[in-house]
Amino acid sequence: MTRKQKQILIILGVLDFIVIGALAAVVVRTITTIPVAPTVIVQTQVSRCIQTMMDTCNALPAPFSDTASVSWDTSQLYITLHAVYPTATPPPESAQLLWTALDETAAVLESGCYIPNTVTIALTAHGNAETVQYLAQLAGRDVSAWMVGTLSEESLAAQSHFRQTFVK
């Protein structure tokens, strides 16, 4: 091996140590850096609205159960409801419970709560032998127009997304 080749190998070896050292420093810094906590914005109005919605949903009459859950932020309101029937299968008119829930939702929204971009109501109707799951997803602007009377129930239903699933 010539002197020039030895010098090139030494230079490459030094460069390898520098690159490996730099990578190790980045890894160590990444591991030891304390992550910045995300900024949490607490809005008392949203909290009040969630509590009001929970209270309203849990106070719905039979066949609704008192196990409602509500998730609400600026982009989506998601309501989960359960209805229990003493029959083997929930009656076909159990889908109308979505309208009952929507009427109650409108009452809460009219109390000064923010109407998000999407309103989703998930209803599970339990029978003794069969369960039916309903999902209604509505645009917040459509719900708002329906609440003030510029959009009919038929138009609101036509513009919403609805899904029904049977579970045994």
DOSEVEX-79862 format. One record per residue (C-alpha): residue in one letter; residue number from 1; x, y, z. Coordinates in steps of 0.5 Angstrom, whole numbers, plus 2048, in hexadecimal, padded with zeros to 3 digits. Layout:
BEGIN
KOLPA   palo   drennu   east   north    up
KOLPA      A      NUM      X       Y     Z
...
***
This chain:
BEGIN
KOLPA   palo   drennu   east   north    up
KOLPA      M        1    800     800   800
KOLPA      T        2    803     807   7FE
KOLPA      R        3    803     80D   803
KOLPA      K        4    7FE     810   7FF
KOLPA      Q        5    7F9     80A   800
KOLPA      K        6    7FB     80A   807
KOLPA      Q        7    7F9     812   808
KOLPA      I        8    7F2     811   804
KOLPA      L        9    7F1     80B   809
KOLPA      I       10    7F2     80F   80F
KOLPA      I       11    7EE     815   80C
KOLPA      L       12    7E8     810   80B
KOLPA      G       13    7E9     80D   812
KOLPA      V       14    7E9     814   815
KOLPA      L       15    7E3     816   811
KOLPA      D       16    7DF     810   813
KOLPA      F       17    7E0     811   81B
KOLPA      I       18    7DE     819   819
KOLPA      V       19    7D8     816   816
KOLPA      I       20    7D6     811   81B
KOLPA      G       21    7D7     816   821
KOLPA      A       22    7D3     81B   81E
KOLPA      L       23    7CD     815   81D
KOLPA      A       24    7CE     813   824
KOLPA      A       25    7CE     81A   827
KOLPA      V       26    7C7     81B   823
KOLPA      V       27    7C4     815   826
KOLPA      V       28    7C7     816   82D
KOLPA      R       29    7C4     81D   82C
KOLPA      T       30    7BD     81B   82A
KOLPA      I       31    7BD     815   82F
KOLPA      T       32    7BE     81A   835
KOLPA      T       33    7BA     820   832
KOLPA      I       34    7B4     821   836
KOLPA      P       35    7AE     821   831
KOLPA      V       36    7AA     828   831
KOLPA      A       37    7A3     827   834
KOLPA      P       38    79E     828   82F
KOLPA      T       39    79A     82E   831
KOLPA      V       40    793     82D   834
KOLPA      I       41    78E     832   832
KOLPA      V       42    788     831   837
KOLPA      Q       43    782     834   836
KOLPA      T       44    77D     835   83B
KOLPA      Q       45    777     836   836
KOLPA      V       46    779     82F   833
KOLPA      S       47    779     82B   83A
KOLPA      R       48    772     82E   83C
KOLPA      C       49    770     82C   835
KOLPA      I       50    772     825   836
KOLPA      Q       51    76F     824   83D
KOLPA      T       52    769     827   83A
KOLPA      M       53    769     822   834
KOLPA      M       54    76B     81C   839
KOLPA      D       55    765     81E   83E
KOLPA      T       56    760     81F   838
KOLPA      C       57    762     818   835
KOLPA      N       58    762     815   83C
KOLPA      A       59    75B     817   83D
KOLPA      L       60    758     815   837
KOLPA      P       61    752     811   838
KOLPA      A       62    751     809   837
KOLPA      P       63    753     805   833
KOLPA      F       64    75A     80A   833
KOLPA      S       65    75F     807   839
KOLPA      D       66    763     80C   83D
KOLPA      T       67    769     80A   83A
KOLPA      A       68    76A     810   835
KOLPA      S       69    771     812   833
KOLPA      V       70    773     819   830
KOLPA      S       71    779     81B   82D
KOLPA      W       72    779     823   82A
KOLPA      D       73    77E     827   827
KOLPA      T       74    77E     82D   822
KOLPA      S       75    77E     828   81D
KOLPA      Q       76    779     822   81F
KOLPA      L       77    774     821   824
KOLPA      Y       78    773     819   825
KOLPA      I       79    76E     816   829
KOLPA      T       80    76D     80F   82A
KOLPA      L       81    766     80C   82D
KOLPA      H       82    763     806   82F
KOLPA      A       83    75C     803   82F
KOLPA      V       84    75A     7FD   832
KOLPA      Y       85    754     7F9   830
KOLPA      P       86    750     7F3   833
KOLPA      T       87    74F     7F0   82C
KOLPA      A       88    753     7EB   828
KOLPA      T       89    755     7F0   823
KOLPA      P       90    755     7F8   824
KOLPA      P       91    74E     7FA   820
KOLPA      P       92    74F     7FE   819
KOLPA      E       93    74D     804   81C
KOLPA      S       94    753     804   821
KOLPA      A       95    757     808   81B
KOLPA      Q       96    752     80E   81D
KOLPA      L       97    756     80F   824
KOLPA      L       98    75B     812   820
KOLPA      W       99    756     818   81E
KOLPA      T      100    755     818   826
KOLPA      A      101    75C     819   827
KOLPA      L      102    75D     81E   822
KOLPA      D      103    757     822   825
KOLPA      E      104    75B     822   82C
KOLPA      T      105    761     824   829
KOLPA      A      106    75E     82A   825
KOLPA      A      107    75B     82C   82C
KOLPA      V      108    762     82C   82F
KOLPA      L      109    765     82F   829
KOLPA      E      110    760     835   829
KOLPA      S      111    763     836   831
KOLPA      G      112    769     83A   82E
KOLPA      C      113    76D     834   82C
KOLPA      Y      114    772     834   826
KOLPA      I      115    76F     830   820
KOLPA      P      116    775     82C   81E
KOLPA      N      117    776     82A   816
KOLPA      T      118    774     823   817
KOLPA      V      119    76E     820   81C
KOLPA      T      120    76E     818   81D
KOLPA      I      121    769     814   820
KOLPA      A      122    76B     80D   822
KOLPA      L      123    765     809   824
KOLPA      T      124    765     802   826
KOLPA      A      125    75E     7FF   827
KOLPA      H      126    75F     7F8   82B
KOLPA      G      127    75A     7F3   82B
KOLPA      N      128    75A     7EC   82E
KOLPA      A      129    75D     7E8   828
KOLPA      E      130    75F     7EE   823
KOLPA      T      131    762     7F4   823
KOLPA      V      132    761     7FA   81E
KOLPA      Q      133    766     7FF   81E
KOLPA      Y      134    765     806   81B
KOLPA      L      135    769     80C   819
KOLPA      A      136    767     812   816
KOLPA      Q      137    76C     818   814
KOLPA      L      138    76A     81F   813
KOLPA      A      139    76E     825   811
KOLPA      G      140    76D     82A   816
KOLPA      R      141    76B     830   811
KOLPA      D      142    765     82B   80F
KOLPA      V      143    763     82A   816
KOLPA      S      144    764     832   817
KOLPA      A      145    75F     833   811
KOLPA      W      146    75A     82E   814
KOLPA      M      147    75A     831   81B
KOLPA      V      148    758     838   818
KOLPA      G      149    753     835   813
KOLPA      T      150    757     836   80D
KOLPA      L      151    758     82F   80C
KOLPA      S      152    752     82A   80C
KOLPA      E      153    753     823   810
KOLPA      E      154    752     81F   809
KOLPA      S      155    758     823   806
KOLPA      L      156    75C     822   80C
KOLPA      A      157    75B     81B   80C
KOLPA      A      158    75D     81B   804
KOLPA      Q      159    763     81F   806
KOLPA      S      160    765     81B   80B
KOLPA      H      161    769     814   80B
KOLPA      F      162    766     80E   80E
KOLPA      R      163    768     807   810
KOLPA      Q      164    764     801   813
KOLPA      T      165    768     7FB   815
KOLPA      F      166    764     7F4   818
KOLPA      V      167    768     7F1   81D
KOLPA      K      168    766     7EA   820
***
